[in-house]
Amino acid sequence: MTGTTWEIFLPNFLAPGLNGPKGQERRHWRAKSRDKKRAQMLILASNSSKYGKPCPTFTGDVRVTYIRYRTRGPEMDDDNLSASFKDVGDALERIGVVENDKQFKLEPHQERAKFKGTLLRLEILNAAV
């Protein structure tokens, strides 16, 4: 797929960063698996309700703009923000959007939101574009 941007919204899903009691480094393998499956389900649900067709497949390097909306609390630093993409990246790989998670060129951002709940927004396109 070349020249096309694929935008995904994942409501009520915020993956943890590296640190903390529920961080990536301390989570039990079952909790990691559950979060990856939940991310996969949300990606498939957001795509099918919007387009009614299978997820696109990207080849080569893929640029991902990863935007994490937060309603309260301090901002994550860049390392924690990038680590919170791990579950979503693994879900994209499992679905078949990319062949390998090494293809991702991640551009993480955070924004303050004025709504209740949580939201992740992904914009995916080929890096050559």
FENQUIVEN-V722028 format. One line per field, one symbol per residue. ss: DSSP state (~ for helix, > for strand, _ for the rest). Layout:
ss = ???
This chain:
ss = _____>>>>>>_________________~~~~~~~~~~~~~~~~~~~~~~~__________>>>>>>>>>_______~~~~~~__~~~~~~~~~~_____~~~>>>>>>>>>______>>>>>>>>___
